[in-house]
Amino acid sequence: MTTQAPPTNPSDDSLIEYPCQFPIKVMGANIVGFTAAMIEVACSFDPTFDSASVELRESKGGKFLGVTLNVRATSRAQLDDIYRALTSHPMVKIVL
């Protein structure tokens, strides 16, 4: 007779120790308002978000802009919610 292990909580499977600073890279068109919109999303999930920590990188041709948001992650559920909000944002092309 074999015994099954009890179901695990998905948050217990994480290799991330919460809370922590967590970088999220977002790519979108290099247009006015893109960075501000990404900061607004970050602030809605992390009230301690520091916009001075944002890193920007233009694509070689200047058509796209990479924005790195360093959020304070408190749980896997919070990170999942941030990723969902960013990937569904109309200005976002890619979230890493």
C-alpha positions as CSV (number, residue, x, y, z in Angstrom):
1,M,0.0,0.0,0.0
2,T,1.4,3.4,-1.0
3,T,0.5,6.6,0.7
4,Q,0.2,9.9,-1.2
5,A,1.8,13.1,0.0
6,P,-0.6,15.8,1.1
7,P,-1.4,18.4,-1.5
8,T,1.1,21.2,-1.5
9,N,0.3,24.9,-1.5
10,P,1.6,26.5,-4.7
11,S,3.1,29.3,-2.7
12,D,5.2,26.8,-0.8
13,D,6.8,25.7,-4.1
14,S,8.4,29.1,-4.7
15,L,12.1,29.5,-4.5
16,I,11.6,33.2,-3.7
17,E,11.7,34.3,-0.1
18,Y,9.1,37.0,0.6
19,P,9.2,39.9,1.1
20,C,11.9,40.8,-1.4
21,Q,12.8,43.3,-4.1
22,F,11.8,41.7,-7.5
23,P,12.7,43.2,-10.9
24,I,10.0,43.0,-13.6
25,K,11.0,43.9,-17.2
26,V,8.3,45.4,-19.4
27,M,8.7,46.2,-23.1
28,G,6.5,48.5,-25.1
29,A,6.5,51.2,-27.8
30,N,8.8,54.1,-27.0
31,I,6.0,56.6,-26.6
32,V,5.1,59.4,-24.3
33,G,3.3,58.1,-21.2
34,F,4.6,54.5,-21.4
35,T,6.9,54.8,-18.4
36,A,4.4,56.7,-16.3
37,A,1.7,54.0,-17.1
38,M,4.0,51.2,-16.0
39,I,4.9,53.1,-12.8
40,E,1.2,53.5,-12.1
41,V,0.6,49.8,-12.4
42,A,3.6,49.1,-10.1
43,C,2.3,51.6,-7.5
44,S,-1.1,50.0,-7.5
45,F,0.4,46.7,-6.2
46,D,3.3,48.1,-4.2
47,P,2.5,51.3,-2.2
48,T,6.3,51.5,-1.3
49,F,7.3,51.5,-5.0
50,D,10.2,54.0,-5.6
51,S,9.9,55.4,-9.2
52,A,13.6,56.5,-8.8
53,S,14.5,52.8,-9.1
54,V,13.1,52.4,-12.6
55,E,15.6,51.5,-15.2
56,L,15.0,52.4,-18.9
57,R,16.6,51.0,-22.0
58,E,15.7,51.9,-25.6
59,S,15.9,49.4,-28.3
60,K,18.7,49.8,-30.9
61,G,16.4,51.5,-33.3
62,G,14.6,53.5,-30.6
63,K,11.2,52.2,-31.5
64,F,10.7,50.2,-28.2
65,L,11.5,50.9,-24.6
66,G,12.4,48.5,-21.9
67,V,11.3,49.4,-18.4
68,T,12.6,47.5,-15.3
69,L,10.3,47.9,-12.3
70,N,11.8,46.9,-9.0
71,V,8.7,46.0,-6.9
72,R,8.6,44.8,-3.3
73,A,7.1,41.3,-3.7
74,T,5.2,40.1,-0.7
75,S,3.7,36.9,-2.1
76,R,3.4,34.8,-5.2
77,A,-0.2,35.8,-5.6
78,Q,0.8,39.5,-5.6
79,L,3.5,38.8,-8.3
80,D,0.9,36.9,-10.4
81,D,-1.5,39.8,-10.1
82,I,1.2,42.3,-11.2
83,Y,2.1,40.1,-14.2
84,R,-1.6,39.8,-15.2
85,A,-2.1,43.6,-14.9
86,L,1.0,44.3,-17.0
87,T,0.4,41.7,-19.7
88,S,-3.2,42.9,-20.2
89,H,-2.1,46.5,-20.4
90,P,-2.7,47.9,-23.9
91,M,0.7,49.6,-24.1
92,V,2.7,46.5,-23.2
93,K,4.2,44.1,-25.7
94,I,6.2,41.8,-23.5
95,V,6.7,41.2,-19.7
96,L,9.6,39.2,-18.3
